[in-house]
Amino acid sequence: DGGITQSPKYLFRKEGQNVTLSCEQNLNHDAMYWYRQDPGQGLRLIYYSQIVNDFQKGDIAEGYSVSREKKESFPLTVTSAQKNPTAFYLCASSIRETANTGELFFGEGSRLTVL
Amino acid sequence: AQSVAQPEDQVNVAEGNPLTVKCTYSVSGNPYLFWYVQYPNRGLQFLLKYITGDNLVKGSYGFEAEFNKSQTSFHLKKPSALVSDSALYFCAVRDFRRSYNTDKLIFGTGTRLQVFP
């Protein structure tokens, strides 16, 4: 079945360590997104990519990095520079341009806890 | 800038009663509006969207939403609530600006719906 796969579902990290969250999609979607979810704050956009080898900062990009070397994959690295990394991270994708009404398809999320 | 607001952190309703979850928006141009639902520790699931056309939009699981341009609102509704509808609901608006190569969804803060038996 087509969909978006995020891994791992749960991740624990010590302070000062970088960690990479995986996001893979087989929907043949051009655009991919990373959101962070915190209680009471809704979803905030970290980074997004509308095409391979290109990405743009969202509202809270500091302390995060991404790459988009393949259409299917959009990994997110949470670096040690991110001051409050404990959160629920959601990856999403969408069709681009003329077929796109903006609707996003989401993965099941990855919960990162910094110890 | 495009934005949405969900004025209620939580909505409580008895099973079988109608429910409304409120959303207001602020956009330049014609709005593309969405509702999503999230169950605990899960991703977001698409419920419905308004792009153009009829102001009453029907979606998944018996939900519908009414687009009101004069009140800049897009409230989510269901005629008869179920306990299984209890979840976190998000309103979103598309921010599409071709000249800035921008295309993303901006989400509200979410409203927790609790349906009591």
Interface residues (C-beta under 8 A of the other chain):
Chain A: I4 Q6 A31 Y33 Y35 G40 Q41 G42 L43 L45 Y48 Q50 Q56 G58 F88 L90 A92 R96 N100 T101 G102 E103 L104 F105 F106 G107 E108 G109 R111
Chain B: D9 Y32 F34 Y36 N41 R42 G43 L44 Q45 F46 K49 I51 F90 R94 F96 N101 T102 D103 K104 L105 I106 F107 G108 T109 G110
